[in-house]
């Protein structure tokens, strides 16, 4: 009898500790998945071994090396781009059938700032960007928190006016 009461108390204390631990963790925000462990939709054709990893954690792969000026620093950039979640869902784009969009590189996510360095005008680059170099735990619009992202970028020029 005394043993069963002790076991019930122990179980109750364990339950309280479990609930406290669960309450301390926000289960609504997805956990960060390292890019090296991320599963990408087959349609995105991501083979990590074809990418180069930067010290920032951003990966890049040139699908076409341009022949123009090499991008350095934080100029304004004229680009076409598309952005995808690992599931293959497109979350943003500026298609090449329209006018390129002009951005101040300094105003973009850190993954673009580091991932476009050294790219030549006229080139096409793919970036795999971890959440800490993108939109973090808060996400943005259609991008959930802690999302790894794939960007396909075509650099049309620098020095444009946003």
C-alpha positions in Angstrom: 0.0 0.0 0.0 2.7 2.4 1.0 4.8 1.5 -2.1 1.8 2.1 -4.5 1.2 5.5 -2.9 4.9 6.4 -3.4 4.8 5.2 -7.0 1.7 7.3 -7.7 3.4 10.4 -6.2 6.5 9.7 -8.3 4.4 9.4 -11.4 2.5 12.6 -10.6 5.8 14.5 -10.1 7.2 13.0 -13.4 4.0 14.1 -15.2 4.3 17.7 -13.8 8.0 17.8 -14.9 7.1 16.5 -18.4 4.3 19.1 -18.8 6.7 21.9 -17.6 9.3 20.8 -20.2 6.7 20.8 -23.0 5.4 24.2 -22.0 8.9 25.6 -22.1 9.3 24.5 -25.8 7.3 26.3 -28.5 5.9 23.4 -30.5 4.4 25.7 -33.1 7.8 26.6 -34.5 9.4 23.9 -36.6 12.9 22.7 -35.5 15.9 23.7 -37.5 17.1 21.0 -39.9 20.7 21.4 -41.0 21.0 21.7 -44.7 23.2 18.6 -44.7 20.2 16.6 -43.3 17.5 18.4 -45.3 15.4 16.3 -47.7 14.7 18.3 -50.9 11.9 17.5 -53.3 13.2 15.6 -56.3 11.8 18.3 -58.6 14.3 20.8 -57.2 17.2 18.7 -58.3 19.4 19.5 -55.3 22.5 17.4 -55.0 24.5 18.8 -52.1 27.8 17.5 -53.4 27.5 19.9 -56.3 27.4 22.9 -54.0 30.1 24.8 -52.3 29.6 25.7 -48.6 30.5 29.2 -47.4 31.6 30.0 -43.9 28.2 31.6 -43.3 26.5 28.2 -43.8 25.1 29.2 -47.2 25.7 26.8 -50.1 26.1 27.9 -53.7 26.4 26.3 -57.1 26.8 28.2 -60.4 24.7 26.7 -63.2 26.1 29.3 -65.6 29.2 31.4 -64.9 28.6 34.9 -66.3 31.1 36.9 -68.4 30.4 40.3 -66.8 31.6 42.2 -63.8 32.3 40.3 -60.6 29.9 41.2 -57.8 31.6 42.5 -54.6 30.4 44.5 -51.7 26.8 45.6 -51.4 25.8 47.3 -54.7 22.3 47.3 -56.1 21.6 44.2 -58.1 19.2 43.6 -61.0 18.0 39.9 -60.9 15.5 37.3 -61.9 14.9 34.8 -59.1 12.7 32.0 -57.7 12.5 30.8 -54.2 11.5 27.3 -53.0 10.8 25.5 -49.8 12.4 22.0 -49.4 9.0 20.5 -50.3 9.2 22.0 -53.7 6.7 24.7 -53.0 7.5 28.0 -54.8 7.2 30.9 -52.4 8.4 33.8 -54.5 9.7 34.6 -57.9 10.5 37.3 -60.4 10.4 35.3 -63.7 12.7 36.0 -66.6 9.8 36.8 -68.8 9.4 40.1 -67.1 11.6 43.0 -66.1 14.4 42.1 -63.7 13.9 43.4 -60.1 16.4 45.8 -58.6 17.4 45.4 -55.0 19.9 47.0 -52.7 22.0 43.9 -51.7 22.6 45.5 -48.3 18.8 45.3 -47.7 18.4 41.6 -48.5 18.7 38.6 -46.3 22.3 37.7 -45.2 22.2 34.6 -47.3 21.9 36.6 -50.5 24.6 39.1 -49.3 27.2 36.4 -48.8 25.9 34.0 -51.5 26.1 36.4 -54.4 29.7 37.6 -53.6 32.0 36.6 -56.5 29.2 36.0 -58.9 29.6 37.5 -62.4 26.9 39.5 -64.2 25.1 37.2 -66.7 25.5 34.2 -64.4 23.0 31.9 -62.8 23.5 30.7 -59.3 21.6 28.4 -56.9 21.7 29.2 -53.2 20.8 26.9 -50.3 20.2 29.2 -47.4 19.7 28.1 -43.8 17.1 29.9 -41.6 19.7 31.9 -39.6 20.8 33.4 -42.9 17.2 33.9 -44.1 14.0 34.5 -42.1 14.9 32.7 -38.9 12.3 31.3 -36.5 9.7 33.9 -37.4 9.5 33.1 -41.1 8.0 35.6 -43.6 4.8 35.5 -45.5 4.5 32.0 -47.1 7.8 31.0 -45.6 7.4 29.1 -42.3 9.8 29.7 -39.4 13.1 27.8 -39.5 12.9 27.0 -43.2 15.9 26.2 -45.3 15.4 27.8 -48.7 16.5 27.3 -52.3 17.0 30.4 -54.5 17.7 30.2 -58.2 19.2 33.6 -59.2 20.2 35.2 -62.5 22.3 38.3 -62.1 21.5 40.7 -64.9 23.5 43.7 -63.6 24.6 45.9 -60.8 24.2 49.6 -60.2 20.5 49.8 -60.9 18.1 52.2 -59.3 15.6 50.5 -56.9 
